[in-house]
Amino acid sequence: MYEIKAYVREVMAEHVVDALAKVKGVASIAVVSLNEFGHLVGDESPLEKVQMVKLEVDVATDAVADEVVDIIVRTSRTRDGHPGDGKVLVSRLVQAVRIEDGATDESALQPTSI
């Protein structure tokens, strides 16, 4: 099981979410607006404010995690890539529990009917 966090430009977020929504194994995507400050060119440049969003996706398998990372990188990159396009972080999940029914681990990451 994996948690994938992606920091992407706000203007690219809808494009990325639309692409991820088509992936079997992605039950939900959390989107959090951020006001991020970062060095856009080297460590010597001043911190600049960039409108970013954080996307969080939890998936059950290596294959889905790889597909999600690939889609995020491809769909969030601006043309040839520019400083400030963002980054993707992947972490292993030790445990998952779905609150509504107590399902655990991989089962907790599967979609449920509403």
matplotlib code that plots the C-alpha trace (Angstrom):
import matplotlib.pyplot as plt

x = [0.0, 1.2, 0.4, 1.3, 1.6, 2.0, 2.7, 1.6, 0.9, -2.7, -3.4, -2.5, -4.5, -7.8, -5.9, -4.1, -7.2, -9.1, -6.3, -6.1, -9.9, -9.6, -7.1, -8.6, -7.5, -7.8, -10.8, -10.4, -8.1, -7.7, -6.9, -5.6, -4.9, -1.5, 0.4, 3.9, 7.1, 10.1, 13.4, 12.5, 16.0, 18.8, 19.3, 20.6, 17.3, 14.8, 11.8, 8.9, 5.2, 3.7, 0.1, 0.2, -2.1, -1.3, -2.9, -3.0, -3.8, -3.7, -3.4, -3.1, -0.5, 2.9, 1.5, -1.2, 1.4, 3.7, 0.9, -0.3, 3.2, 3.7, 0.4, 1.1, 4.5, 3.3, 0.1, 1.5, 4.7, 4.5, 5.7, 9.4, 9.4, 10.1, 11.4, 8.4, 6.4, 6.3, 7.3, 5.9, 6.5, 5.7, 5.5, 4.6, 1.5, 1.7, -2.1, -5.3, -8.8, -12.0, -14.1, -17.5, -17.2, -13.9, -12.4, -8.6, -5.5, -6.0, -9.8, -10.0, -8.5, -11.1, -14.1, -17.4, -20.9, -22.6]
y = [0.0, 3.5, 7.1, 9.3, 13.1, 15.4, 19.1, 20.6, 24.0, 25.0, 25.6, 22.0, 20.3, 19.8, 18.2, 15.8, 14.9, 14.1, 11.8, 10.1, 9.6, 7.1, 4.8, 1.6, 1.4, 5.1, 5.4, 9.0, 12.0, 14.7, 18.1, 20.7, 24.4, 25.7, 29.0, 27.6, 29.5, 28.1, 28.7, 28.6, 28.7, 27.4, 27.9, 31.4, 32.8, 34.5, 32.5, 33.2, 32.5, 29.9, 28.8, 25.1, 22.3, 19.1, 15.9, 12.9, 9.4, 6.1, 2.9, -0.8, -2.1, -1.3, -1.3, 1.3, 3.4, 3.4, 4.3, 7.1, 8.6, 8.4, 10.1, 12.9, 13.6, 13.6, 15.6, 18.2, 19.1, 22.4, 21.7, 20.9, 21.2, 24.3, 25.0, 25.1, 22.4, 20.5, 17.1, 13.7, 11.9, 8.2, 6.6, 3.1, 2.8, 0.5, 0.3, 1.5, 1.4, 2.6, 4.2, 3.5, -0.3, -1.2, -2.6, -2.8, -2.5, -3.1, -3.5, -0.1, 1.5, 0.1, 2.2, 1.8, 2.5, 5.6]
z = [0.0, -0.9, -0.2, -3.1, -2.5, -5.4, -5.3, -8.6, -10.1, -9.4, -13.1, -13.8, -11.0, -12.8, -15.7, -13.4, -11.4, -14.6, -15.8, -12.4, -12.2, -15.1, -13.2, -11.9, -8.3, -7.5, -5.2, -4.3, -4.6, -1.9, -3.3, -0.9, -1.9, -0.8, -0.8, -1.4, -1.3, -3.0, -4.9, -8.5, -9.9, -7.6, -3.9, -4.3, -5.8, -3.4, -2.3, -4.6, -3.9, -6.2, -6.3, -5.8, -4.8, -3.0, -4.3, -2.1, -3.5, -1.6, -3.6, -2.8, -5.3, -6.8, -10.3, -9.5, -7.6, -10.6, -13.0, -10.7, -10.4, -14.2, -14.9, -12.4, -13.9, -17.5, -16.9, -14.5, -16.4, -18.3, -21.9, -21.6, -17.8, -15.7, -12.2, -9.9, -11.8, -8.5, -7.1, -6.3, -3.0, -2.5, 1.0, 2.1, 4.2, 7.3, 7.8, 6.4, 8.0, 6.4, 9.1, 7.7, 7.8, 9.5, 6.3, 6.6, 4.5, 0.7, 1.2, 2.8, -0.3, -2.7, -3.8, -1.9, -3.1, -1.7]

ax = plt.figure().add_subplot(projection="3d")
ax.plot(x, y, z, "-o")
ax.set_aspect("equal")
plt.show()
